[in-house]
């Protein structure tokens, strides 16, 4: 019988902070932005889907203004 890990695509706040090389406080602040970092609360703990975090970060990429030198 194979064990199913329902949360395999998710990481907790500490792991996310470690992977992004940020503090857990910064992750908390990102959650509380008006268009904040999406999260899942389960059993009083926060979890973040890796693909959703990647999409959220990609939306914040800035393109250089081609008219500026």
Secondary structure, 3 states (H helix, E strand, C coil): CCCCCCCCCEEEHHHHHHHHCCCHHHHHHHHCCCCCCCCEEECCEEEEEHHHHHHHHHHCCCCCCCCCC
